[in-house]
Amino acid sequence: GGVDDRGHPAQTGKAMTSLSKRHATYEDILALPDNVVGELVAGDLLVSPRPSGPHAVASSNLGIEIGGPFAKGRGGPGGWWIIDEPELHLRADVLVPDLAGWLREELPRVPDDHRFTVVPRWICEVLSPSTARYDRIAKLDAYQAAGVAYAWIVDPLERTLEVFRNAGSAWLRVQAFAEAYGHTSVRAEPFDAVAIDLAGLWVPSEP
């Protein structure tokens, strides 16, 4: 129903991400119930439901694929923190990606509370139908402006992975993989030292 003041279709309903308030503050996030995720993007409060099953499976499996070799050094170089749903405080924005990664030399100490103020080197957003517009536009713009070096967009319904590299003034899409095109084991920047089982990220197809 209707459009917001940027001309976008307004999204309402408990099952969808909604733009709940403009000129919001962190106090608005703290006031939200525990069963939703709140973010501040360019002064707008975005409120999202907890992830769907396919979304959660893809995010969890990806964390396992990357975390072993890059966070634990099992079959890979190690040297990273790979963290689920960190609350990033970047400039004036508060963003919660599905996954984020820091080189340990860039984040030598994990914060004691839930707020991460060091810009991650890599983030990953796993799309849900309700979040895709915000993830692809508002949040990607915010990550780029903050200086995140790499962003992944994972679509568990289309079974795709897109890799973006920060070119300084804009994102450059440098790789794209799709199970439909026969991509199963892939090497994706910045984790291209180890192949990722793309086909193993998704909820199995019905027989």
C-alpha positions in Angstrom: 0.0 0.0 0.0 1.2 3.4 -1.2 4.7 4.8 -1.6 7.2 6.2 0.7 8.6 9.7 0.3 11.3 8.5 -2.0 8.7 7.1 -4.4 9.4 3.5 -3.5 6.5 1.1 -2.8 5.8 1.2 0.9 6.3 -2.2 2.6 4.1 -3.1 5.5 3.1 -6.1 7.5 4.9 -8.2 10.1 6.4 -10.6 7.6 8.3 -7.9 5.7 11.1 -5.5 6.2 9.6 -2.1 6.7 10.9 1.4 6.8 9.5 2.3 10.2 10.8 5.7 11.0 12.8 8.5 9.5 15.4 10.6 11.4 15.7 7.7 13.8 18.3 7.1 16.4 20.0 4.2 18.1 17.4 4.5 20.9 14.7 3.5 18.4 16.6 0.2 17.8 17.0 -0.4 21.5 13.2 -0.1 21.9 12.4 -2.8 19.4 11.2 -6.2 20.4 13.7 -9.1 20.5 12.1 -11.0 17.6 13.1 -8.4 14.9 16.3 -6.8 13.6 16.6 -3.0 13.5 19.1 -1.1 11.4 19.8 2.6 10.7 20.5 3.5 7.1 20.9 7.2 6.2 18.7 8.1 9.2 16.0 5.6 8.3 15.0 2.8 10.8 14.6 -0.5 8.9 12.9 -3.3 10.8 13.2 -6.9 9.6 11.7 -10.2 10.7 14.0 -13.1 11.7 15.2 -14.9 8.6 13.3 -17.6 6.8 14.4 -21.2 6.7 16.1 -21.1 3.3 17.8 -17.9 4.3 19.1 -19.2 7.6 20.3 -22.5 6.0 22.3 -20.6 3.3 23.8 -18.2 5.8 24.8 -21.0 8.3 26.2 -23.2 5.6 28.2 -20.3 4.1 29.7 -19.5 7.6 30.8 -23.1 7.9 32.3 -23.2 4.4 34.3 -20.0 5.0 34.9 -20.2 8.8 36.8 -23.5 8.7 39.6 -22.5 6.3 39.7 -18.8 7.0 38.8 -18.4 10.7 40.1 -21.7 12.0 42.8 -22.4 9.5 41.4 -25.8 8.7 42.5 -26.5 5.1 43.1 -22.8 4.5 45.2 -19.8 5.5 43.3 -18.7 8.6 43.8 -15.1 9.8 40.2 -14.0 9.7 37.3 -13.4 12.1 34.0 -14.6 10.5 31.1 -13.5 12.5 27.3 -14.0 12.2 25.0 -11.0 12.3 27.4 -8.5 13.9 26.0 -5.1 14.7 28.2 -2.7 12.7 28.4 1.0 13.7 29.8 2.6 10.6 29.7 6.4 10.4 26.1 7.3 11.2 24.7 3.9 10.1 23.9 0.8 12.2 24.0 -2.2 9.9 23.5 -6.0 10.5 24.8 -8.1 7.7 24.2 -11.8 7.7 28.0 -12.4 7.9 31.0 -10.2 8.1 34.7 -10.8 8.0 37.8 -9.0 9.4 41.4 -9.8 9.0 42.6 -10.4 12.5 45.4 -7.8 12.0 42.7 -5.2 11.3 40.5 -6.3 14.3 43.1 -7.5 16.8 40.5 -7.5 19.6 36.8 -8.4 19.4 34.6 -5.8 21.3 33.3 -6.9 24.7 29.8 -5.7 23.8 27.7 -6.2 20.6 28.9 -3.1 18.7 31.6 -3.4 16.1 33.1 -0.1 15.0 36.0 -1.3 12.9 35.0 -1.5 9.2 34.9 -5.2 8.1 36.8 -6.2 5.0 33.9 -8.4 3.8 30.2 -8.6 4.3 27.5 -11.0 3.0 23.8 -10.3 2.7 21.6 -13.3 2.1 18.4 -12.1 0.4 14.9 -12.7 1.4 12.0 -11.4 -0.7 11.2 -8.8 1.9 14.8 -7.6 2.3 16.2 -7.7 -1.3 15.5 -4.0 -2.1 17.1 -2.7 1.0 20.1 -5.1 0.8 20.8 -4.4 -2.8 20.5 -0.6 -2.7 20.4 1.2 0.7 22.6 -1.2 2.6 25.1 -1.8 -0.2 25.5 1.9 -0.7 26.2 2.3 3.0 28.8 -0.5 3.0 30.5 1.1 0.0 30.6 4.5 1.6 32.0 3.1 4.8 34.9 1.5 2.9 34.0 -2.2 3.1 36.3 -3.9 0.5 34.1 -6.8 -0.6 30.3 -7.5 -0.5 28.6 -10.8 -1.4 24.9 -11.0 -2.3 23.6 -14.5 -1.9 20.1 -15.4 -3.2 18.9 -18.8 -1.7 15.8 -18.9 -3.9 17.7 -18.3 -7.2 20.7 -20.2 -5.8 23.2 -17.5 -6.9 26.3 -15.7 -5.5 27.4 -12.3 -6.7 30.7 -10.8 -5.6 31.3 -7.1 -5.5 34.6 -5.3 -5.0 34.8 -1.7 -3.7 36.3 0.4 -6.5 36.5 3.5 -4.4 33.5 5.4 -5.8 31.2 2.5 -6.6 30.9 -1.3 -6.3 32.3 -3.3 -9.2 30.7 -6.7 -9.7 33.7 -9.0 -10.3 32.2 -12.5 -10.1 28.7 -14.1 -10.4 27.9 -17.7 -9.9 24.6 -19.6 -10.4 23.8 -23.3 -9.7 21.6 -23.1 -12.9 24.7 -22.5 -14.9 26.5 -25.5 -13.5 28.5 -23.7 -10.9 29.0 -26.0 -8.0 32.4 -25.5 -6.5 33.5 -21.9 -6.8 36.4 -19.6 -5.8 35.1 -16.2 -4.8 37.1 -13.1 -3.8 38.4 -12.5 -1.1 38.2 -16.2 -0.2 39.4 -17.6 -3.5 42.3 -19.5 -1.9 39.7 -22.2 -1.1 36.8 -23.5 -3.2 33.3 -23.1 -1.7 30.6 -25.8 -2.2 28.0 -23.5 -3.8 25.5 -26.3 -4.4 25.8 -27.3 -0.8 24.6 -23.9 0.6 20.9 -24.4 -0.2 18.0 -26.3 1.2 17.9 -29.5 -0.9 15.5 -29.5 -3.8 12.4 -31.6 -3.4 12.9 -35.0 -5.2 
